[in-house]
Amino acid sequence: MPRALWAPAVLALALVTLPIAGLLLRTDFARLPTLLTSDASLHALRLSLLTAALSTVLCVLLGVPLAVVLARSTFPFVRVVRAVVLLPLVLPPVVGGFALLYSLGRNGFLGYLLDVTAGITVPFTTAAVVIAQTFVAMPFLVVSVEGALRATGEDFERVAATLGARPATVFTRVTCPLLLPALASGVVLSFARALGEFGATITFAGSLQGVTRTLPLEVYAQADADVDSAVALSLLLIVIAVVVIVVARPRSVEGVRA
């Protein structure tokens, strides 16, 4: 390894770790248990874990088929479709929130149909939180799964097809097992991204305590009222993210190596 890489590598590490160190130095550890066990903090934590889990399930149910279609299909304009699917990766979350609001809100074309035909209002509900999180998190799973499909190629699937296996059998018996390591990695990334979502959530779902106020929104709400509480909740979010990434992601990496 060239020695010249050490300097930028150390700077990159410092860029990530020093802000966290500053947060630790600002934390009031004497009040930390009280701040983390307050009613508002516990409600926000439960809501964050619940909505992040539900959005991750939606990412799997919708993102895996989408990734397979993008990786295996040759229909025209597939690159344009892929660019649209990956747009939330680079789109500012608040812009995504406005897009959801003006499509699923009462004045949006889909929201109006839901309101008139079924009396369903999506914005500023817990369901809106799940939709917003899914919107920003699903591209992470699609990227992981599609990349794995392109890396493995189609040889195994073609062999199974020549042996008489139907497309559904090929997908369940051949494609899915090949995708498991990448799927595990995508699930971890999607859950972590959904857990930390702020911009799209506050724009599309609002900040209603016990209904739509997740941990990131609770941090924002406490930033002016009680800085110590905001810092404690920020530290909690960091700990949860580290646990998710360190504990779950290495298992997926080990699966790839195996």
C-alpha positions as CSV (number, residue, x, y, z in Angstrom):
1,M,0.0,0.0,0.0
2,P,1.5,3.4,-0.9
3,R,2.4,5.5,2.1
4,A,1.0,8.6,0.4
5,L,-2.5,7.2,1.0
6,W,-2.1,7.4,4.8
7,A,-2.5,11.2,5.0
8,P,-5.8,11.6,3.2
9,A,-7.0,8.4,4.9
10,V,-6.3,9.9,8.3
11,L,-8.0,13.2,7.3
12,A,-11.0,11.3,6.1
13,L,-11.2,9.4,9.3
14,A,-10.9,12.6,11.3
15,L,-13.7,14.2,9.3
16,V,-16.0,11.4,10.5
17,T,-14.8,10.8,14.0
18,L,-14.1,14.4,15.3
19,P,-17.8,15.6,15.1
20,I,-18.8,12.5,17.0
21,A,-16.1,13.2,19.6
22,G,-17.4,16.7,19.9
23,L,-20.9,15.3,20.5
24,L,-19.6,13.0,23.2
25,L,-17.8,15.9,24.9
26,R,-21.0,17.9,24.9
27,T,-23.1,15.1,26.3
28,D,-24.3,15.5,29.9
29,F,-23.7,11.9,31.0
30,A,-25.2,12.6,34.5
31,R,-28.6,13.3,33.0
32,L,-28.3,10.9,30.1
33,P,-30.5,8.1,31.6
34,T,-33.2,10.6,32.5
35,L,-33.1,12.3,29.1
36,L,-33.3,9.0,27.2
37,T,-36.1,7.5,29.3
38,S,-38.4,10.5,29.1
39,D,-41.9,9.9,27.6
40,A,-41.1,11.9,24.4
41,S,-37.8,10.1,23.8
42,L,-39.3,6.6,24.3
43,H,-42.3,7.4,22.0
44,A,-39.9,8.7,19.3
45,L,-37.6,5.6,19.7
46,R,-40.5,3.1,19.4
47,L,-42.0,5.0,16.4
48,S,-38.6,5.2,14.7
49,L,-37.9,1.5,15.1
50,L,-41.4,0.5,14.0
51,T,-41.5,2.7,10.9
52,A,-37.9,1.9,9.9
53,A,-38.7,-1.9,10.2
54,L,-41.9,-1.5,8.1
55,S,-40.2,0.6,5.5
56,T,-37.4,-2.0,5.2
57,V,-40.0,-4.7,4.6
58,L,-41.5,-2.6,1.9
59,C,-38.1,-2.0,0.4
60,V,-37.5,-5.8,0.2
61,L,-41.0,-6.5,-1.2
62,L,-40.8,-3.8,-3.9
63,G,-37.1,-3.2,-4.3
64,V,-36.0,-6.8,-5.0
65,P,-38.4,-7.3,-8.0
66,L,-37.4,-3.9,-9.3
67,A,-33.7,-4.7,-9.1
68,V,-34.2,-8.0,-10.9
69,V,-36.2,-6.3,-13.7
70,L,-33.5,-3.6,-14.0
71,A,-30.7,-6.2,-14.1
72,R,-32.2,-8.8,-16.3
73,S,-34.5,-6.8,-18.7
74,T,-33.4,-5.3,-22.0
75,F,-36.4,-3.1,-22.6
76,P,-35.8,0.3,-24.2
77,F,-35.0,3.2,-21.9
78,V,-33.9,1.0,-19.1
79,R,-31.1,3.4,-18.2
80,V,-33.6,6.2,-17.9
81,V,-35.8,4.1,-15.6
82,R,-32.7,3.2,-13.5
83,A,-31.8,6.9,-13.2
84,V,-35.3,7.7,-12.0
85,V,-35.2,4.8,-9.5
86,L,-31.9,6.0,-8.1
87,L,-32.9,9.7,-8.0
88,P,-33.7,9.7,-4.2
89,L,-30.0,9.0,-3.6
90,V,-29.0,12.4,-4.9
91,L,-32.3,14.3,-4.4
92,P,-32.5,16.5,-1.3
93,P,-34.8,14.7,1.1
94,V,-37.0,17.8,1.6
95,V,-37.6,17.9,-2.2
96,G,-38.6,14.3,-2.0
97,G,-41.0,15.2,0.8
98,F,-42.6,17.9,-1.3
99,A,-42.9,15.5,-4.2
100,L,-44.7,13.0,-2.0
101,L,-46.9,15.8,-0.6
102,Y,-48.0,17.0,-4.0
103,S,-48.7,13.6,-5.3
104,L,-50.3,11.9,-2.2
105,G,-51.6,15.0,-0.5
106,R,-55.3,16.1,-0.9
107,N,-54.3,18.4,-3.7
108,G,-52.2,15.8,-5.4
109,F,-53.5,13.6,-8.2
110,L,-53.2,10.3,-6.3
111,G,-54.1,11.8,-2.9
112,Y,-57.3,13.3,-4.4
113,L,-58.3,10.0,-5.8
114,L,-57.7,8.2,-2.4
115,D,-59.6,10.9,-0.6
116,V,-62.6,10.9,-3.0
117,T,-62.9,7.1,-3.6
118,A,-61.9,5.7,-0.2
119,G,-61.7,8.6,2.2
120,I,-58.0,7.9,2.9
121,T,-55.7,10.8,3.9
122,V,-52.1,9.9,3.8
123,P,-50.1,13.0,4.8
124,F,-49.3,13.7,8.4
125,T,-50.0,10.1,9.5
126,T,-47.7,7.2,10.6
127,A,-48.2,5.7,7.1
128,A,-46.8,8.8,5.6
129,V,-43.6,8.3,7.7
130,V,-43.3,4.8,6.3
131,I,-43.8,5.9,2.7
132,A,-41.2,8.8,3.1
133,Q,-38.7,6.4,4.6
134,T,-39.3,3.8,1.9
135,F,-38.9,6.5,-0.8
136,V,-35.4,7.5,0.4
137,A,-34.2,4.1,1.5
138,M,-35.3,1.7,-1.3
139,P,-32.6,2.9,-3.8
140,F,-29.9,1.5,-1.4
141,L,-31.4,-1.9,-1.6
142,V,-31.9,-1.7,-5.4
143,V,-28.3,-0.7,-5.9
144,S,-27.0,-3.6,-3.7
145,V,-29.2,-6.3,-5.3
146,E,-28.8,-5.1,-8.9
147,G,-25.1,-4.9,-8.5
148,A,-25.0,-8.5,-7.2
149,L,-27.1,-9.7,-10.1
150,R,-24.9,-8.1,-12.7
151,A,-21.7,-9.5,-11.0
152,T,-23.0,-13.1,-10.9
153,G,-24.2,-13.0,-14.5
154,E,-26.9,-15.2,-15.9
155,D,-25.1,-18.5,-16.4
156,F,-26.6,-20.4,-13.5
157,E,-30.1,-19.2,-14.4
158,R,-29.6,-20.2,-18.0
159,V,-28.4,-23.7,-17.0
160,A,-31.5,-24.1,-14.8
161,A,-33.7,-23.0,-17.6
162,T,-32.2,-25.5,-20.1
163,L,-32.8,-28.2,-17.5
164,G,-36.5,-27.4,-17.7
165,A,-37.0,-25.2,-14.7
166,R,-39.8,-22.6,-15.0
167,P,-39.0,-18.9,-14.6
168,A,-40.6,-18.9,-11.1
169,T,-38.5,-21.9,-10.1
170,V,-35.3,-20.4,-11.4
171,F,-36.0,-17.2,-9.5
172,T,-36.8,-18.9,-6.2
173,R,-34.2,-21.8,-6.4
174,V,-31.3,-20.1,-8.2
175,T,-31.6,-16.3,-8.2
176,C,-32.7,-15.7,-4.6
177,P,-30.0,-17.8,-3.0
178,L,-27.4,-15.9,-5.0
179,L,-28.8,-12.6,-3.8
180,L,-28.8,-13.4,-0.1
181,P,-25.5,-11.7,0.8
182,A,-26.3,-8.6,-1.2
183,L,-29.9,-8.6,0.1
184,A,-28.6,-8.7,3.7
185,S,-26.3,-5.7,3.0
186,G,-29.1,-3.8,1.3
187,V,-31.5,-4.5,4.1
188,V,-29.0,-3.1,6.6
189,L,-28.3,0.0,4.6
190,S,-32.1,0.6,4.0
191,F,-32.9,0.2,7.7
192,A,-30.1,2.6,8.7
193,R,-31.2,5.2,6.1
194,A,-34.8,4.9,7.1
195,L,-33.9,5.3,10.8
196,G,-32.1,8.5,10.1
197,E,-34.6,10.1,7.7
198,F,-35.6,13.7,8.5
199,G,-36.3,15.9,5.5
200,A,-38.8,13.9,3.6
201,T,-40.5,12.9,6.9
202,I,-41.0,16.3,8.3
203,T,-42.2,17.7,5.0
204,F,-44.6,14.9,4.1
205,A,-45.7,13.6,7.6
206,G,-45.1,16.6,9.9
207,S,-43.9,16.3,13.5
208,L,-46.8,15.1,15.5
209,Q,-45.7,13.6,18.8
210,G,-46.6,9.9,19.1
211,V,-47.8,9.9,15.4
212,T,-45.1,11.1,13.1
213,R,-42.3,12.4,15.4
214,T,-39.4,10.0,14.9
215,L,-36.1,10.3,16.7
216,P,-34.5,12.7,14.1
217,L,-37.6,14.9,14.4
218,E,-37.5,14.7,18.2
219,V,-33.8,15.9,18.1
220,Y,-34.9,18.8,15.9
221,A,-37.8,19.6,18.3
222,Q,-35.6,19.5,21.4
223,A,-32.7,21.5,19.8
224,D,-34.3,24.8,21.0
225,A,-36.1,23.6,24.1
226,D,-33.4,21.4,25.7
227,V,-30.0,21.1,24.0
228,D,-28.9,18.4,26.4
229,S,-31.9,16.3,25.4
230,A,-31.2,16.9,21.7
231,V,-27.5,15.8,22.2
232,A,-28.5,12.7,24.1
233,L,-31.0,11.6,21.4
234,S,-28.3,12.3,18.8
235,L,-25.9,10.1,20.6
236,L,-28.6,7.4,20.8
237,L,-29.1,7.5,17.1
238,I,-25.4,7.2,16.5
239,V,-25.2,4.2,18.8
240,I,-28.2,2.5,17.1
241,A,-26.7,3.1,13.6
242,V,-23.3,1.7,14.7
243,V,-24.9,-1.4,16.2
244,V,-26.9,-2.0,13.0
245,I,-23.9,-1.5,10.7
246,V,-21.2,-3.3,12.8
247,V,-23.3,-6.2,13.9
248,A,-25.4,-6.9,10.8
249,R,-23.2,-5.8,7.9
250,P,-20.2,-8.0,8.7
251,R,-22.4,-11.1,8.5
252,S,-23.4,-10.2,5.0
253,V,-19.7,-9.6,4.1
254,E,-18.9,-13.0,5.5
255,G,-21.6,-14.5,3.4
256,V,-20.1,-13.0,0.2
257,R,-16.6,-14.4,1.1
258,A,-18.1,-17.8,1.8
